[in-house]
Amino acid sequence: MLYMLKKKYRISFSWGCFLAFLLVMLPNLFWMGNPPANDILQNNNPPFAFIGVLQSAGQLLMVALLCCLVSRKKLTSHRAFEYIACASLLGYYISWILYYFGNLDGPFLLLLAIFPVLFFLMVCIRVENYPAIIAWSIFSVCHIGITAFNFC
């Protein structure tokens, strides 16, 4: 299996994937410094500590794989994945803006978990980083699950 990884991927740094990660983190960084008056997201904690550890480990591994494991294959344009990624990022930003205006119902808050997860999946597929999808799946199940448990 390690041979297959070495054959398909190389260790390098992907500035594009790092930028994608930063684009998703922008609203979170703003939220940490400027929480809204009625900030119920501060209570979005996992019901069990190990789920929070799994979520963090999945996210860290996904970002590390996206940024440091680069496909050896020349990437072709996949416009559909790019459009879906852009739409999910735009939806994520709009959701954050609406959250600051007081949209606090459960299904709406779930969008704050679904949009970034969808964005990262599109990035993984677009750059053909299939090992990152394994880490993405752990992160996404935990991230969406925690939000659904707390607010739906």
N, C-alpha and C positions, 0 to 999 in steps of 0.2 A: 504494500500500500504506500509506503514511503517513496518507493521508486516511482509510482504513478504520480505522486504529488510533485516530485522533482522533475518529472518529465513534462508536466503540464504547467507548473508554476515556478517562479523564481522569487527569491527574497529581494525585495526592492521597496522603495517608498513611493506610494501613490498620492501625489498632491491632490489629485481630483477627488479621491475617496476621502481624504482628510478634509477637504473643503466641504464635501457632502455632509460629513459628520458635524462640522462647525455650523453649517446652515440649519441643521435640525436643533442644535444646541442654543442658537441665538435667543429664541423665546424663553428657554429655561434660564439662561443667564440673566436676562432682563427680569424674569419673575423672581429670581433669588435676591436681586437688589431692590426690586420695586414691587412687592406683592400687592395685589388689589386689597381694598378695604375688607371685603368679604371673601377671604381666601380659604376655601374649603379643601383645596388641593394639598395643603400642608398636612392634612389628615389622611392622605392616600398612602397608607402604610400596608405592607403585606400582612396577612393574617397570621402567618408563621414566619419566623426569622429565616428558615432555610429557603423559603421562596424568594425572599429579598436577596439572599446570597446568590441563588441561581440566576435571578434577573440581572444582577450586577455582573456576575461572571460571564453570562451569555452576552451581555452588551459589550463588555471589555474585550472578550475574545472575538466577537464579530467585528468590532472596530479595528482591532489589531490585525485580524486576517485581511480585512478590506484594505488597510493601509500598507501592510507589509508583505502580503502574498499576492504577487501580480502574475496574471496569465501570460504565458509565453506566446500565446496565439495573437496574431494581429486582430484587433477587435474591429468588427464591422459595425456600422450604424444600425441600431435597433430603435427606430423612431418611436414605436409604440411604448416601449419601456421608458424611454426618455419623457414622453408626453405624460404617461401615468405618474412618473416620479415628480415631474413639475407640478402636475395637478394636485398630487397628495401634499407636496410641500406648501403650495398655495392654500389648500384647504386647512392645513395645520396652522399656518399664520393667521388665517381668517378666524379659525376656532379660538386661537389665543386672544385675538382682538375682541371677539364676542364674549369670551370668558371675563375679560376686564370690564365689559359693559354689563356684567351680571347674569349671563347665561350659566346657570348652575345646576340644571337638571341632569340626572344620571346618564340617559342616553347621549346627551350632548357631550358630557365629560368623557364618554367613551371615545368620541372622535379624537380627543387629545392623545389617546393611546393608539388608536387605529392608524391615523394618518402617518405618524413617523415610522411605524412598523411597515406599512405599505411602501413608504419611500425607501427604506433600507432594503426591502426585498427587491425593488426595482433596480437599485444600485448594484446589489449582488448579482442579479441576473445580467444587467447591462455590461458589467466588467467581467462576466463569466467566472466569478469567484464562488464556486460551488461549495468548498469547505466552509466559507463564511455563512452559507445558508443553514448549515447545521447549528452554528452558534446563534444565528438569527432566530431559528425556530424556538430555541430555549428562551431567548430574550422575549420574543413576541408573545408566547403563551403566558409567561409570567407577567409581562407588562400589561397586557390586555386583561388577564385574569384578575390581577390585583385591583385594577380600576373597576372592573365589573363587580367584583366582590364588595368593594367599598361604596359604590354609587348606584348600582342598578338593582 
